[in-house]
Amino acid sequence: MKRYLLLLLTIIIFHTNSCTPEKEHIYKYTQLYMNTVVTITAVSESKENAEKAIKAAFNEIEKIEQLTDFYSDKSEISLINKNAGILPVKVSSTVIEILEKAFYISEKTKGAFDITIGAISSLYDFSKKIKPSDEEIAKKLEYVNYKNIIIDKIKRTVFLKKKGMLIDTGGITKGYASDKAVEILKSHGIKSGIVAIGGEIHAFGTKPDKKLWKIGIKDPDSNSGENDIIAAIELSDSSISTSGDYQRFFILDSKKYHHILNTKTGKPADSCKSVTVIGKENSMTDALATGVFVLGHEKGLKFLEENGLYGVIIDQENNLIITPELDKKIEFTSNSSKYNKS
């Protein structure tokens, strides 16, 4: 059993453990999966049923983690990478579905989101403060191209056309796992709750008092606690994801290096501090938050508007940009005053 932790999320969830006359309660449990904090919240009249549903949802997340772990020799993703340029690899329907969704977002963002970034991301070590040289990046950039992933849905195989290619599904797996965990909760009769995997959150139904779930968006310039939010929004049957340059990074020679890499240059994308995307599927908002971050604030905003998505972008010049109509739904806090709203 993985140890329980305090809730430390990129996006903060507000609720109370109150109950209604119908005796519905909020049950919440937190564990570590996918190298982040995972919190599952369920509304139920029965503690036993809530715990059973939450346990099943955690099991689903763990299964997806084992299939997709970039750093595990036992995962299906690693098996695909080992056989790059050699032969197609038969995989589970889960991995096929994840890769198809990733391919779709890559097409939509014209490669700004690209899971073959693994050839470059593997050169960085954020815990040891190691970055690759320009020469090392240049040698690997030829292996970054999602169009060189061949997915055979009928045979359920995946083939990487070039030896040296590496797929890293870290930019979509958490959102996908969140969606699947919600499906598991619903299959156990849970009609309302939240699955939060790091900054990827899928909320459904309402709280016991019939109010919507209130989600807070973190201030990217603050690290002093979960109350440091710039805005809050009420959601139901929706997903919200944030990609930020503060999530995984190191400072070297007074320069910040973070994990969201530009697929064209192999270096950290340098236009935004954070990007939040709101939509229906968490797998989509997860990948799109990364894609928009890489596109930059101008192209990213245009992309969100053209695709009918809500979003919040904070660029490196401290401009806070929100998509049209979202200003009617979002509530800004005093922490947002340091940003230039537009």
N, C-alpha and C positions, 0 to 999 in steps of 0.2 A: 504493500500500500504506500502510495506516495504521500509525503507529509503535507499537511494543510498549511496554507500561508495566508498572510494578510492580503487583502485586495489592493493591488497596485497596478491599475490599468492606465493605458494611454487615454482611453475615454472612460469617464467616471459615470457610474450608474447611481441615481438617487432613488431610494425607496425606504419605507419603514416596515417593520415587522408587525404591522397592525392586522387585525382581522375584522371581518364583517359579521353581521348577524348570521350569515350562512356558514360561519366558521371556516371560511377559507383563510389559509395562512400562507405566508411566503417562506419557502424553504430554500436556503442558499448554501452551497458547498464549493470549496475552492481546492484545486489541486494543481500540480505542475505537469504540463505536457508541452511538447513542441518548443521547449526552451523558453516558456513564458508562463504567466499565471492564467489559469483557466477557471472561470467561475460560472457555475450553472445555477440559475434561479428558477424555481417552479412554484406556481400557485396551485394549491390543492387542499381539499378538505381532509385528506388522509396523509399523515406523515409517512406511513409505511409505503403508500403508493408513490409519493413524491420521491422518497429515497430510492425506491426500486427503479423509477424512471431515470433519475439522475445518474445512478450507477450504470445503467445501460448506455446512457449518453456519453459518459466518461469512457466506457469501453469502446464505443464507436470512434471517439477521438483518438484513443490509443492505437486502435487498429489502423487508422489512416496515417498516424505518425509512423508506425512501423513500416508501412508500405512506401512512404515517400521521403524518409529521412535521408537527406543528401550526404550525411556524414557516416551513415551506417552501411557496412558492407553487406548486410542482410536485406536491405530494402530493395524493392523492385526498381526504384529510380537508379540506385547504384548499379544494378545489374544491366540496365539499359545503357548507362554511361560506360561500363566496362566493355560493352560490345559495340561501342560506336565505331562505325566504318567496317564492322566485321559481319554482323548478322542481326536480323530482327529478333526481338525478345518477346516471348509470350508473357502477358501481364494480366492482372485482375481487371474486372470491369470498372472498379473504382479508379484505378490509375488511368485507364482509357478516358473516363469521364473528365477527370481533372485536366488531362492534357488537351482534350478537345475544347474545354472551356478556356484554357490558357491560349490555345491557338486562335480562338475567336477574338479574345481581347487583343492579342498581338496584331491581328488583322485590323481591328477597329482603331487601334492607336498607331498603326503603321510602324510597328516595331518598337515603340517607346517602352512597352511592356514586352519582355522577351525572356522566357525561361531558359534559353540557351546562354544566358549571361553567366551561367555556372563556370564557364571557361575562364571568366575574368574574376568573378567573386571569390573563387577558390584561391586566388593569388593574395587576397587580403586576409589578415588576421587581426580582428578588432580587439581581442583580449591581450594580444602581445604587441599591439601597435606596429604592425608590419604592413607596409604598403608596397606594391610592385613598382618597378621603374617604368618609365615611359617605353623603354625598349621591350620589356616583358609584356606590357599591355598590347603593344603593336603586334607582337607575334601571335597573340591569342585572339585578336579581334576577328580574324577570318572565320573563327569557329562560332561566332555569335550571329545566328540567323535562324529564326524559328521555321523558316520555309524548308529547312533541311531536316525537319522532323517528319518522318513518314509514319502515319498512324493507320493501321488496317483494323477497322472496327469489326469486320467479319471474323478475321482470324485472331483478333485481339492481340495484335503484335505492335511493337514500336521499334523503329529503326532510325538511328542517327546516321546521316549520310557520310559524315566526315569523322575519321579517327581523330580524337582530340576534343570533340564536342562534349559538353557536359550540360545536362539540364538540371536546373535547381528550381523546384516548385515552391520555394519558400514565400514567394510573393502572392500565392493564391491558395495554398494548402490550408492555412488557418481559417480563412473565410469559408472554404469548402467544408471543412470539418465542422464549423459552426452551423452551417445549413443542415448538414446531416444529423448533427446532435439534436437540432430542433425537430427534425422529422421523427427521431427516436422518442423524444419527449411526447410529441403528439400521438404517436402510436400507442403510448402507455396511458392515454387519456388526459394528459396535461394540456389544458386549453390556453394557458398563459404563462409566460416566463421569458427568460433571457439566457442566451449563451454568449459568453464573452471570452474570446481567446486573444489575450493581449489587447490590441487596438481594434480587433474585429468583433463586432457586436450584432447579434440578430435578436430582435425583440418581437414577441408575438402576444396577441391578446392584450388584456389590461390588468392593472393591479386589483386587489380585492375591493378597493373603493371605487372601481370602474374608471379610474383615471388612467391616462396613458403613462407609459414608462418615460421617465425624464433622464436624458443622457447628456452628460457634460463633455465639452471638447477642451482638451488640455491646452494650456498656454505653452507653446514650444520653447519659450525663453525662461521657463521656471522649472526648478527641480525640487521645490520645497514641500511637495505633498499633494494629495489627491484633491485638495480644495482649490488648487491653482488652475482654475478653468477660465476660459475667455467667453464661453457661451454655453447655453443649454438648449436642448430641443426635445419636444415630446414626440414619441414615436410609438407605433403599433404596427405589427406585421410589416416591418421594414428592417433594413440593415444599414449599418453605418461603419465606416472604416477610416482610419487615419494613418497616413504615412508621414513620418517626421524625421528630420535630420538629427534629432536628439535621442532617438531610440537605441541605435547602436553606432558608436563613433569613438574616435580618439583624436587627441590633439598632438600634432608633431610639428616641431619648428614653427609654432604659433599658427598652424593651419589646421582646420577641422576636416577630418576624413570620415564620412558616414557611409552607411551600407546601401543607400539607394543609388545605384550606378547608372550613368548614362550609357545606353546600349550602343551608341555611336562612338563614344570616346573611351569607354571603359573606366572613366573617372567619376567620382561622386557628382551627381546632378547639382548644379549650383544656383538655380533660380529661386527655389522655394525653401521655406523652413518647415512648413507642414501643409498637407492637403487632406481634407476630409471629404468623403463622397457618401451620399445617401441614396439608397436604391432598394430594390426588393431582395435580390440575392446577395448574400455576404461574399460568396466566391467572386461575384462580379465587382462589388464595391472594393473588395480587397485588392484585386488586380488593377482596377481602374485608378485607385488612389496612388498606386505606384506609377502607373502609366502617365497620369496627369502630372505628377511630381516631375517626372523626366521630361515631359513636354514643356514644362515651364508655365509660369502664371498666365501669359497671354494666350498661347496655343491651348493650354489646359482649360482655361475658362471658356474659350470658343468651343472646345470639344464637349464640355459638359452641357453648354447651352444647346448645341446642335443635337445632342442625344437625350435631351429632356431630363437631365439629372440635376439634383441639388448638390451644391458643393461649397466648401469654404477653403480658400487658399490664402496662406500668409507667405509673402515673398521675402527675399533677403533685404529689401528696403523697408520692411515693416509695414507694408501695405496689406490690409485685410480686405480680401475681395470675396464677395458672395454672389452666387448666381441669382438672377431675377426671381422674385416671388419668395425666396427663402427668408428674406428680411421680415416677412409677415409671420413666419413660423418660429424663428430663432430668437432667443433672449440673450442679450449680451450682458456680461458682468463688468464690474469696474476694472477688472484686470485687462479688459480689451481697450481701455482708453489710451494705452501707449501705442496702439496701432492706428494707422490711417485707414479708416473705413471707406470703401468705395463700392 
